Amino acid sequence: MKVSNDINLQKPLCSFINKEYDLKALSTSELSNPIEFTEKASSFFQKEFDVDTSLFNKIYQKIKYENDKPLFKNEYFLSSLAEFEDGSSYLSGCFLSAVMTNEVETHVLEMTSKYRNLLTKEFYSKELRKILVNSVESIVSKTLINELNLAYSNDFLPEGLSHHSEYLFAYKDLILDKEYWDYLNAKYKLLLPRSRKKVHQIVEVMSKLLYRLNTDLTDIAQMLGKSTESIGTIKAIEKSLGDSHCGGDSVSIIEFSNNSKVIYKPRSVSVERAFQNFITWFNQSSSIEQKTFAVIEKQDYGWCEYVYAATMTEEKDVKNYFNRYGSMVALIEILKGTDIHFENLIASGAYPIVIDLETLCQPIEYSSNENERRKYVSNAEYYHNSVYYTAMIDPIFVNRNLNGSPLAKGLRRGLSNIVVEEEGELKFVSRDVKDLTNHLPSLNGEMIDCYEYGEEICKGYRETAELILKDKRAFYNKFITCFSNVKLRVVVRQTNKYAKVLEAINSPYGIESYKNTDEYLLKTTILGHENNAFSKVVNSELEDLYDNDIPYFSTKINSIDLVNGRGKVIKNIFAVSGMQETLNSILRYNENKLESSLKIIRNSISHKSDESEDKPSKVKFELSEIGIKGDYEKIFSHILERFKKISGKYTFIDIVIKNDLSYENAPLSNNFYEGKAGVAFALAYYHKLKQDDFTGHLAKSFLDEIIAELDFRESTNLGLCNGVAGYIYVVTHFYRVFGDSYYLDVARFITDEVASIISRDRKYDLFSGTSGLLLALVRLYNVCEDKGIYNCIEQCVNHLILQMELDVDDGAVSWRSPIPSKCPTTGFVHGVPGIGYSLLLANKVLFRQDVTDAIKGINIFLKKHFSVEEKCWHEEQGEQSLFNAWCHGAHGILFYLSEVKRTGKYDEMEGLFQATVDLAIDGIDFDNHSLCHGSMGNIDSLAYAQELMAVEQKELLEDKASEIVSNLKENQVVCGNPSKHNSYSLYTGITGVAYQLMAYEDKNLKLPSVLGFE
């Protein structure tokens, strides 16, 4: 489906006050009439996305303006506003006192009268009021705080105020002024209808909860081991648990006057019931006993036993706790569970108890036709086949650590408040008021560092996994018996993305008009149309978001259909059902998977544990939560801070992409492209600049460990990026940096060792084949004119000439590519230009005619495959090469063409050189900063060719380079791998970004180009 070019998709979702955002495709002016806007919106969506536009009419009819007058100075809410601890709730309470209508208040009084056996006067006057205030706070608070500042700036408040509470009390009187109220509602057209609707919804939700509680009171009392009389009345209802769904409904804790508690879940609890039964069965054969809790299952809702957090009193229980945790991880992983984050697990003494199980047995893939890219639920491409999918183990990222698992150290919940700064400005701030530690185990009240018990977690995981593998058939059959009829929640999009949309539409700008709200919701819709199946859920998402709810979807375990929060069935959404996905998971689980998951757990936990004592205490740079900005010294400082020593070896824990596109945390490999050799190379030159002993020591230690692991008895890749040539290249540069002849001896040794396997190579390219070795040897020979190195250079050239393919019709020369390709490729690193680049540089040493002839054939190949009209290269089968990067595209080819131009022999290539320079300058990627396929690599390739450019091209290049660096300094570093997570590597990670920034900003260093393998 097409997306209109007029829609600026680069605008941030939460750019609250961005009034330049213009939906030209909707041709909207400032439309205050929702029906008028609906007609235009419906036409646009029908044309662009084939969306069911009848939904828009329903939505706008539902949120039309209400004409009933507000009940000013409602004493019910004004009577005790002072007890609200924070300014945000106080302002929301003031607003609610004006929003409350006689109808709502009458409904509240009727409700409390009807259930007087459950509700006390204190509950009515205090608890219910807090629930209602909280319901509107997210809608109105930012707007009211914004207006409070405007009132202060425009002298609408009395003079002489100094404390934030005085401003709040003064603003309360302003809100309750009729003239000011009319001003607010004229400026923010959705403020009143949206908040009033939410109040009505919450009152209805509370009525339903009380009806169900009253109906099921006998069952609940029995579960609590009490009589209905002894549990007493309702003392409190905490509705802040979980997200709001389906008209304001959410999980709630009901506390009775005898202090007993019960959990109310306004959705099916069949999966909780099934899991408790399953655990009871599993405990019979496992030495690791898990604890269960009681569940009362009703039609589409249920009650669960409240699980109390409790400390342990004996040290032996601590190891048992972590054994049980590891066991639970294994069970959740194999049962295809997800979303078991810190809020969904309670440390109850020696037992980790998962209290929210609605996301077990997940269907993970949307249905698709053969022409569509496979689309995974909640974008789970990169972790659905990993233990990370459970959310019980936190992955490690370069730019930040996730700390959301039940192993995460104590987290804190903020409370909003308003303060008066020194310059007199009012500011909305958050302060930490509540430790979230129910997920953390403790011993005699002292919190335990979970990451010190990694081996116990792994032990529990192994024991449970091995037990399952030992009798997989029984596990398989019992799963079917227990879970055959359960109903599951499906998180089709990460909840925090919905939260950002709600935050945006409830911002002062978003709440001004329907048009402003739709700016943000439009983006949500667009993001759903990359897959036909996923696009079907977008209407439901919009409807829920308009109701200020997090969209909710469910499915039956045997179904491939999806059901939205209003009960509408969306047919044939999933490729396979949750039942089949889980059965496949059980069958697929084997010893290799067991060991892979254990490796991930160990690596993640070891990285979270205390840092190595070998680290210098002076390196203290810490990343912000959102990432790293483009300062090479800070990036290098971060790299120095994050290395680890595992089993006596220096390394980093990094993101590794597996063949199935899932990712895991693992130590860096050794290679030059994405491993320790590349990091060591960059650190060596950083040491040269800073003369820092520790950096030099770390660089040498990395290389020493790589050299110690070299083994040429196994088949070995020869290339520069992923092969032995990368090590030759790095030790050559270590000799240049440190002046130690030891590194030259190592280079000679490696050269001698690989000479015997050159003839067996069938990869040929720079990345992993003979031409990569040839180029590294040429660079080594330039430093050390050794006869053995010269002979090996000749051997590489002979092999490449022997293996080249000649097109007898036009004289084009090529080599087969080792990457998945139907033919030779025009890419620099994996294809013909890179091989030509190595041959050109080798011929500066050999001066051979057959090499010169091969270069002519390569030139013919490149010209033949370049389309002047389309300004791109075509591969052998007519496929268009759309990349414009170093690895594949103009930026890489430019290295070869620059060397061709420097020979002065191939005038026929001048036009292609100029066209490639123009393509490279025009094709800079500001969304990626990596060397391999991002903007920092673009700087390197263009700098390599700069002296050969026309004057106007040089000037344009300087402007572009400056723009790239400015962009990087203003934005977070974004590196290049499929999962969109930063890595440490030289070519696709932050090390390369730091190295190239250093080269750009300290030109006197004359750092070698790693893309040109100088």
Secondary structure, 3 states (H helix, E strand, C coil): CCCCCCCCCCCCCCCCCCCCCCCHHHCCCCCCCHHHHHHHHHHHHHHHHCCCCHHHHHHHHHCCCCCCCCCCCCHHHHCCHHHCCCHHHHHHHHHHHHHCCHHHHHHHHHHHHHCCCCCCHHHHHHHHHHHHHHHHHHHHHHHHHHHHHHHHHCCCCCCCCCCHHHHHHHHHHHHCCHHHHHHHHHHCCCHHHHHHHHHHHHHHHHHHHHHHHHHCHHHHHHHHCCCHHHHCCEEEEECCCCCCECCCECCEEEEECCCCEEEEECCCCHHHHHHHHHHHHHHCCCCCCCCCCCEEEECCEEEEECCCCECECCCHHHHHHHHHHHHHHHHHHHCCCCCCCHHHEEEECCEEEECCCCCCCCCCEECCCCCCCCCEHHHCCCCCCCHHHHCCCCCECCCCECCCCCCCCCEEEEEEEEEECCCCCEEEEEEEEEEECCCCCEECCEECCHHHHHHHHHHHHHHHHHHHHHCHHHHHHHHHHHHCCCEEECCCCCHHHHHHHHHHHCCCCCCCCHHHHHHHHHHHHHHCCCCHHHHCCHHHHHHHHHCCCCCCEEEECCCCCEEECCCCEECCCECCCHHHHHHHHHHHCCHHHHHHHHHHHHHHHHHHCCCCCCCCCCCCCCCECCECECCHHHHHHHHHHHCEEECCEEECEEEEECCCCCEEEEECCCCCCCCHHHHHHHHHHHHHHHCCHHHHHHHHHHHHHHHHHCCCCCCCCCCCCCCHHHHHHHHHHHHHHHCCHHHHHHHHHHHHHHHHHHHHCCCCCCCCCHHHHHHHHHHHHHHCCCHHHHHHHHHHHHHHHHHCEECCCCCCEECCCCCCCCCCCCCCCCCHHHHHHHHHHHHHHHCCHHHHHHHHHHHHHHHHCEECCCCEEECCCCCEECCCCCCCCHHHHHHHHHHHHHHCCCHHHHHHHHHHHHHHHHCCCCCCCCCCCCHHHHHHHHHHHHHHCCHHHHHHHHHHHHHHHHHHHHCECCCCCCCCCCCCCCCCCHHHHHHHHHHHHCHHHCCCCCCCCC
